[in-house]
Amino acid sequence: MNYNGPKVRISRKLGIQITLKAGKVTQKKNYPPGQHGSTKKRSKQSDFGRQLLEKQRLRLQFNISEAQMRNYYKKAAGMTGNTGDILVQLLESRLDSLVYRSGLASSIYAARQYVSHGHIYVNGRRVNIPSYHVGQNDFISVKEKSRKIDCFQEAMRGAGSPPPYLELSKVDFSTKYLYTPPREEIPVVCEVPLVVEYYSR
């Protein structure tokens, strides 16, 4: 199941920013949560522990369940090329991920909700499946009637420059998926080879 617990706590535990608020808190408290988080001496992690940590980091940055993660790994492993790179590319091409990455939503959680509630269109057609695979040169846009809603107005005001594989139009509340990006262009915090090692055991 997808993670629905405290976002700041899990961000501090895994050392990643999954919401804007979590990012602000982790900058001030860059140590694990808990009463002794800043003072407790941490034992050396095992290889399995490191693999598990990186797997959780990757999974939570895309807000997907363990079953979905395994399915994406199996699909990536069956394709020609570097399994880790393909895995991240498959995850990044999800509709909710690109809605978030382009700036149409302030977090991956908000992006998933917007898609599920029917606010997002792909090539002019409403798509309410967060895991929908977006293809090269596809257009993603916010439903015209939804553009006046405060959350989308705020998202556009706060949107910065998206990654190079996305072309954002703030005027049209839309973005174009230009190409399948190489791993180094996808802004995820994770040692992907360790994730591959975890699932290939």
GIDAUR-V354055 format. One record per residue. N is the residue number from 1. RES is the residue in one letter. SS is DSSP state (H for helix, E for strand, L for the rest). PHI is phi in whole degrees, 0 to 359 (none if undefined). OMEGA is omega in whole degrees, -180 to 180 (NA if undefined). Layout:
BEGIN
n = [N & N]
res = [RES & RES]
ss = [SS & SS]
phi = [PHI & PHI]
omega = [OMEGA & OMEGA]
END
This chain:
BEGIN
n = [1 & 2 & 3 & 4 & 5 & 6 & 7 & 8 & 9 & 10 & 11 & 12 & 13 & 14 & 15 & 16 & 17 & 18 & 19 & 20 & 21 & 22 & 23 & 24 & 25 & 26 & 27 & 28 & 29 & 30 & 31 & 32 & 33 & 34 & 35 & 36 & 37 & 38 & 39 & 40 & 41 & 42 & 43 & 44 & 45 & 46 & 47 & 48 & 49 & 50 & 51 & 52 & 53 & 54 & 55 & 56 & 57 & 58 & 59 & 60 & 61 & 62 & 63 & 64 & 65 & 66 & 67 & 68 & 69 & 70 & 71 & 72 & 73 & 74 & 75 & 76 & 77 & 78 & 79 & 80 & 81 & 82 & 83 & 84 & 85 & 86 & 87 & 88 & 89 & 90 & 91 & 92 & 93 & 94 & 95 & 96 & 97 & 98 & 99 & 100 & 101 & 102 & 103 & 104 & 105 & 106 & 107 & 108 & 109 & 110 & 111 & 112 & 113 & 114 & 115 & 116 & 117 & 118 & 119 & 120 & 121 & 122 & 123 & 124 & 125 & 126 & 127 & 128 & 129 & 130 & 131 & 132 & 133 & 134 & 135 & 136 & 137 & 138 & 139 & 140 & 141 & 142 & 143 & 144 & 145 & 146 & 147 & 148 & 149 & 150 & 151 & 152 & 153 & 154 & 155 & 156 & 157 & 158 & 159 & 160 & 161 & 162 & 163 & 164 & 165 & 166 & 167 & 168 & 169 & 170 & 171 & 172 & 173 & 174 & 175 & 176 & 177 & 178 & 179 & 180 & 181 & 182 & 183 & 184 & 185 & 186 & 187 & 188 & 189 & 190 & 191 & 192 & 193 & 194 & 195 & 196 & 197 & 198 & 199 & 200 & 201]
res = [M & N & Y & N & G & P & K & V & R & I & S & R & K & L & G & I & Q & I & T & L & K & A & G & K & V & T & Q & K & K & N & Y & P & P & G & Q & H & G & S & T & K & K & R & S & K & Q & S & D & F & G & R & Q & L & L & E & K & Q & R & L & R & L & Q & F & N & I & S & E & A & Q & M & R & N & Y & Y & K & K & A & A & G & M & T & G & N & T & G & D & I & L & V & Q & L & L & E & S & R & L & D & S & L & V & Y & R & S & G & L & A & S & S & I & Y & A & A & R & Q & Y & V & S & H & G & H & I & Y & V & N & G & R & R & V & N & I & P & S & Y & H & V & G & Q & N & D & F & I & S & V & K & E & K & S & R & K & I & D & C & F & Q & E & A & M & R & G & A & G & S & P & P & P & Y & L & E & L & S & K & V & D & F & S & T & K & Y & L & Y & T & P & P & R & E & E & I & P & V & V & C & E & V & P & L & V & V & E & Y & Y & S & R]
ss = [L & L & L & L & L & L & H & H & H & H & H & H & H & H & L & L & L & L & L & H & H & H & H & H & H & H & H & H & L & L & L & L & L & L & L & L & L & L & L & L & L & L & L & L & L & L & H & H & H & H & H & H & H & H & H & H & H & H & H & H & H & L & L & L & L & H & H & H & H & H & H & H & H & H & H & H & H & L & L & L & L & L & H & H & H & H & H & H & H & H & H & H & L & E & H & H & H & H & H & H & H & H & L & L & L & L & L & H & H & H & H & H & H & H & H & H & L & L & L & E & E & E & L & L & E & E & L & L & L & L & L & L & E & L & L & L & L & L & E & E & E & E & L & H & H & H & H & H & L & H & H & H & H & H & H & H & H & H & L & L & L & L & L & L & L & E & E & E & E & L & L & L & L & E & E & E & E & L & L & L & L & L & H & H & H & L & L & L & L & L & L & H & H & H & H & H & H & H & H & L & L]
phi = [none & 290 & 284 & 238 & 276 & 298 & 288 & 293 & 299 & 290 & 296 & 292 & 295 & 263 & 73 & 228 & 252 & 253 & 216 & 299 & 298 & 299 & 297 & 294 & 290 & 293 & 293 & 275 & 239 & 273 & 214 & 300 & 288 & 115 & 300 & 248 & 304 & 272 & 241 & 293 & 283 & 271 & 286 & 295 & 284 & 282 & 300 & 296 & 298 & 292 & 297 & 296 & 300 & 293 & 297 & 294 & 301 & 294 & 298 & 284 & 292 & 253 & 52 & 238 & 281 & 297 & 297 & 296 & 298 & 297 & 296 & 295 & 296 & 299 & 295 & 295 & 295 & 274 & 258 & 280 & 128 & 288 & 301 & 297 & 296 & 295 & 302 & 293 & 295 & 296 & 294 & 291 & 278 & 295 & 299 & 296 & 295 & 287 & 298 & 291 & 298 & 283 & 105 & 287 & 221 & 277 & 207 & 294 & 289 & 295 & 299 & 299 & 294 & 299 & 294 & 299 & 272 & 82 & 275 & 249 & 243 & 237 & 53 & 82 & 242 & 292 & 232 & 246 & 248 & 303 & 275 & 307 & 277 & 270 & 265 & 301 & 71 & 285 & 258 & 247 & 216 & 271 & 310 & 304 & 292 & 277 & 294 & 275 & 293 & 306 & 298 & 283 & 299 & 293 & 298 & 291 & 294 & 267 & 291 & 264 & 276 & 286 & 301 & 299 & 274 & 235 & 242 & 267 & 242 & 292 & 295 & 265 & 52 & 218 & 214 & 244 & 273 & 287 & 197 & 285 & 282 & 290 & 307 & 292 & 270 & 272 & 280 & 246 & 262 & 186 & 269 & 301 & 304 & 290 & 293 & 298 & 298 & 300 & 279 & 268 & 297]
omega = [180 & -178 & 180 & -178 & -179 & -176 & -179 & -178 & -178 & 177 & 179 & -180 & -175 & 179 & 179 & 178 & -180 & 171 & 179 & 180 & 179 & 179 & 180 & -179 & -178 & 176 & 180 & -178 & -177 & 176 & -177 & 179 & 178 & -176 & -177 & -176 & -176 & -175 & -175 & 179 & -176 & 178 & -179 & -179 & 174 & 177 & 179 & 179 & 179 & 178 & -180 & 179 & -178 & 177 & 180 & 177 & -178 & -177 & -176 & 176 & 177 & 177 & 178 & -179 & 178 & 179 & 178 & -179 & 179 & 179 & 177 & 179 & 180 & 179 & -180 & -179 & -179 & -179 & -179 & 180 & -180 & -175 & -179 & 180 & -180 & 179 & -179 & 178 & 178 & 179 & -178 & -178 & 174 & -178 & -178 & 179 & -178 & 175 & 178 & -175 & -178 & -180 & 178 & 177 & -176 & 179 & 178 & 179 & 177 & -180 & 179 & -180 & 180 & 179 & -178 & -178 & 174 & -180 & -172 & 178 & 173 & -177 & 176 & -179 & -179 & 177 & -178 & 178 & -177 & -177 & -179 & -179 & 179 & -179 & 179 & -180 & 175 & 177 & 176 & -179 & 176 & 177 & -174 & -179 & -177 & -175 & 180 & -179 & -174 & -176 & 179 & 176 & 180 & 180 & -180 & 178 & -178 & -177 & 176 & 178 & 179 & 176 & -175 & -179 & 178 & 179 & -175 & 173 & -179 & -180 & -177 & -176 & -176 & 177 & 179 & 178 & -170 & -177 & 175 & -172 & 171 & -176 & -174 & 179 & -177 & -173 & 174 & 179 & -177 & 171 & -171 & 178 & 179 & 177 & 178 & 178 & -179 & -176 & -179 & -180 & NA]
END
